[in-house]
Amino acid sequence: MLDIADLVRTTVTIPVAFRAAKEHLRGSPLSLDALVRRGAAAAFRTERVIPTLIKRIKALFQMALAVTMMVIVTRDVAPRLRGFLASVMLEIAPSVTTSPRLSAGVRDRVSEVMEAWFDALGSGSIVMTWRDLQALGGHGIRVMGLPAQRLAEIDGTLVV
């Protein structure tokens, strides 16, 4: 398991350790521990390690937010559509597939494949939903084959 300091191990920590060891072997009056601490403090200032770590942590959180759960419900679709879904998601009940962590890119690709196959085969229906903080109620919805469904907010309640 890694911790956040591992993000700067090769660029900061290891070079500091080697410089301290070299200085210690040359007979520095300071202990190896003191040399490492002083070297690390100087490197953290000059390399701007703390601001860099903060940026990287924020990027990790943004990546986590970009990965969301998706649920797809199918009805009367060709077996190859369900087979495709089973290759990228878990079928938790007949015709209901889900993935707890799907990036927007993968979600868009799954949607493109489903739409292309649905258009070619022209039968059944597919409903896809995922978290979309920009959409009404935080729900992204894509419907194929049914009359278009839209979310509306009435007095603070979401309705279809």
Protein Blocks (a to p, Z undefined) as FASTA:
>chain_A
ZZfklmmmmmmmmmmmmmmmmmmmnopabdfklmmmmmmmmmmmmnommmmmmmmmmmmm
mmmmmpccdddddehiafklmmmmmmmmccfbghiacdfbdcfklmmmmmmmmmmmmmmn
opajdddddddfkbghhiacddehiacdddddeehiacZZ
